[in-house]
């Protein structure tokens, strides 16, 4: 039963990529539909709302083979709905482990890459 309801009802992926000379920008927007966490009793079942997640990557080629990039996964720091108290394991967990995009919020990065 869990495998049938713990996955989002729908997932929508939108992506755009733009390049101009040495510059590149990529943006990905994903909508995860609602999903359900089945509790130990039917009164502990919880349905989580749909969420939109945005990833962004900006890159610039400094010279041949060297690219610097900056970006973010979950750019707008979207968190899943909090679990109801009955599912929080004595207040230890505030987010369900079933969330399809994680529960750690945004991840920002910088990168330098070199291609041979």
Secondary structure, DSSP 8 states (H G I E B T S, - for coil): -HHHHSS-S-EEEEEEEEEETTEEEEEEEEEE--EEE--SSGGG-EEE--EEEEEEEEEEEEETTEEEEEEEESTT-----B--GGGSTTTT-SB-TT-TT-SS--EEEEEEEE--
